[in-house]
Amino acid sequence: MPLIVDHSVKRAEPKAAIVSVNGIVIARDAIAREIQNHPAPKPAIAWQAAARALVIRELLLQEAARIGLQARPQTDEAGRRETDEEALLRQLTEMEIVTPEPDETVCRRYYQNNIGRFRTPDLYEASHILISARSDDAEAFAEAGRRAESILAELKLHPELFADLARVHSSCPSGKQGGNLGQLTAGQTTPEFEEALVRLAPGTMTDAPVASRYGFHIVRLERKIEGRVLPYELVAERIASYLKERVRRRATAQYIARLVSRAKITGIEIEGADAHRVN
């Protein structure tokens, strides 16, 4: 006798484990509300991140209660007042996590070792002629390529006509300005356009039309302004702030890791990278 399977009977979905900290349960609806603060590609990942954040918060609040802290809420310049829980979290971290100010020697060493981070970006003054076409329309895209090649051939004979031909042929609004795009920095154009632009010498244009998702570009570099390294004095305060925050985050992670090691936590794993995520 063949086995008959009743597909109308669905298997019960396994329930998520109860999340708790030292016997205190983190309510499911609290985790659901917290999810909005933890965007993730999958709902399960967002749920886990939200649960971890609330576990760490509960762990810190329990520690504040253990050592007898009394909430002293503060009010900011805009008149917003801390909740009692926010005040306890702030007071606990201020008391338990001491972050020293980085001295000038440390800041200067960081500056020298990371000099590239303090360089202003290169500026490119560029123009282009865009023959627009959708890349998913093969016939139109090919025709746009042929038009761009024809215009480029004319420009190679008469480069002084670039602005005039841009006004006549370019689909970009910049065509009205003779194709002038003004000053550009890295990341402001499509990767294909940028790759072609950075290879050009001032006063030259691309040897072939540059294909992008917008169509075909004939690119000309008018001028390049090299970036410069900012002097230490201009970035010293930013460096000190960054280094202090980096040390604070590391110290916070270590402090929470110690609390986690002594706590009984169920339903979720707390990893070292989660230790600074407190909302």
Secondary structure by P-SEA (a helix, b strand, c coil): cccccccccccccccccccccccccccaaaaaaaccccccccaaaaaaaaaaaaaaaaaaaaaaaaaccccccccccccccccaaaaaaaaaaaacbbbbcccaaaaaaaaaaccccccccbbbbbbbbbbcccccaaaaaaaaaaaaaaaaaaaaacccaaaaaaacccccccccccccccccccccccaaaaaaaaaccccccccbbbbcccccccccccbbbbbbbccccccaaaaaaaaaaaaaaaaaaaaaaaaaaaccccccccccccccccc
